[in-house]
Amino acid sequence: MAYIKKVGLSLKENWMAIGRSPIFYYTMLSIVTIYVATIRYIILVDLVGQDLEPYFIGSFFICMILSLLIGAFVNRRLNVKGHLIWNLSGLIFGITLMLSVSGLNGLLLYSILGGFSLGFCIPGIITHVINMTNYENRGSISGIFLMITYVLIIIGTLFINTAIQLGIFLSLVKIVNIFIASKIDFMKSLPIESPFIKYGTTVKVSFALIWIIFLLVNAIATASISKHVSAYDIELIQTVSFVIGLISMFVGGLIMDYKGRKKLLVFCYAYLGLEYAMVSLSGGELMRYTFLDGIAWGILTLYFLMVLAGDIIFPKMRVVFVSVILALSIIGQYLTQIFYMEIGVQIDQIFPLTVLFLFIAAVMVLLLPETLPDKFLRKKELQDYIQKAKKIKEKRL
């Protein structure tokens, strides 16, 4: 009980110090727009026209990826005016959705304007939030941040079913963000914690490959499951998985700060491998229970989206690394749609393949270093030892 109280007080102290910053809420709302738009992309497809769906999906995701990458490289030049222009473009995008532009004009408009207005400033503002954390609180603060963000995403997607609703939602969020952005000094240099350990390119690329493996497996599994269960079951699996993921983000963030990152990563990939192996052996009978992979999804999303960049990337290059991680996530979403349209193999063929990928990822994690410096692990162990010694002394007295 005392340990839980200690963790709670630490969380409260860190959140009071960081969570009051307007950049937190600005970033949350911005992430919500990009996720809601990609989750409800079928609304855009209906506007453009079903016959143009393959072309629109490709152009929309490509424009968003390019927007993320270009935004990362020009991030240092983006002041308040730059963010106001970005949010105004999002407001215009929302208005055009309500006007229902179809055909080739709609394809070009929604791809280019949507890609820019949803992604351009995202890497920079996420990096800004990461820079406000440190090794000791990065997992827990990021976990709370993402948990609240994804709750807003769930709320947004639940009540959006038409282009008009999506347009109103995006417009309102961008109006709020214009007001918040006017109060933020984006050019202000923050006190940034420099990495204690300099990691080589091999380590950074290896972590990126591990993230790619998860995204690829998730795309294959999601597309395969969608082909073999009812629409009701798909929605139920996604909803329950999302809720479990929220909890795992919070709990996983705490564990990352107190016990390290590596053990959790190994657990996630081993757990997913075991789950999909059981699905394969059951011939698909256990497929309805794949909502449990929300545990791994929440932890891995937290780690790769926010914790990893702060742990291993030099501050000036974090925005580029974040943009790459986000771009890979968007590619994963795109592959899910492609696999859904093209995939035609059986469960006993596809899931053993995913297990192989996950096994490779687990081995790679074991070979990679722990990204929470040893001095912080030892420090927390020493603090726990001192607390236990005090309690023993008090009992004897």
Stockholm file with secondary structure:
# STOCKHOLM 1.0

chainA/1-397         MAYIKKVGLSLKENWMAIGRSPIFYYTMLSIVTIYVATIRYIILVDLVGQDLEPYFIGSFFICMILSLLIGAFVNRRLNVKGHLIWNLSGLIFGITLMLSVSGLNGLLLYSILGGFSLGFCIPGIITHVINMTNYENRGSISGIFLMITYVLIIIGTLFINTAIQLGIFLSLVKIVNIFIASKIDFMKSLPIESPFIKYGTTVKVSFALIWIIFLLVNAIATASISKHVSAYDIELIQTVSFVIGLISMFVGGLIMDYKGRKKLLVFCYAYLGLEYAMVSLSGGELMRYTFLDGIAWGILTLYFLMVLAGDIIFPKMRVVFVSVILALSIIGQYLTQIFYMEIGVQIDQIFPLTVLFLFIAAVMVLLLPETLPDKFLRKKELQDYIQKAKKIKEKRL
#=GR chainA/1-397 SS CHHHHHHHHHHHHHHHHHTTSHHHHHHHHHHHHHHHHHHTHHHHHHHHCGGGHHHHHHHHHHHHHHHHHHHHHTGGGCCHHHHHHHHHHHHHHHHHHHHTCCHHHHHHHHHHHHHHHHHTTHHHHHHHHHHTCCTTTHHHHHHHHHHHHHHHHHHHHHTCCSHHHHHHHHHHHHHHHHHHHTTCCTTCCCCCCCCSSCCCHHHHHHHHHHHHHHHHHHHHHHHHHHHHSCHHHHHHHHHHHHHHHHHHHHHHHHHHHHHCSHHHHHHHHHHHHHHHHHHHHTTTTTGGGGGGGHHHHHHHHHIIIIIHHHHHSCGGGHHHHHHHHHHHHHHHHHHHHHHHHHCCCCHHHHHHHHHHHHHHHHHHHHHSCCSSCHHHHHHHHHHHHHHHHHHHHHHHC
#=GC SS_cons         CHHHHHHHHHHHHHHHHHTTSHHHHHHHHHHHHHHHHHHTHHHHHHHHCGGGHHHHHHHHHHHHHHHHHHHHHTGGGCCHHHHHHHHHHHHHHHHHHHHTCCHHHHHHHHHHHHHHHHHTTHHHHHHHHHHTCCTTTHHHHHHHHHHHHHHHHHHHHHTCCSHHHHHHHHHHHHHHHHHHHTTCCTTCCCCCCCCSSCCCHHHHHHHHHHHHHHHHHHHHHHHHHHHHSCHHHHHHHHHHHHHHHHHHHHHHHHHHHHHCSHHHHHHHHHHHHHHHHHHHHTTTTTGGGGGGGHHHHHHHHHIIIIIHHHHHSCGGGHHHHHHHHHHHHHHHHHHHHHHHHHCCCCHHHHHHHHHHHHHHHHHHHHHSCCSSCHHHHHHHHHHHHHHHHHHHHHHHC
//
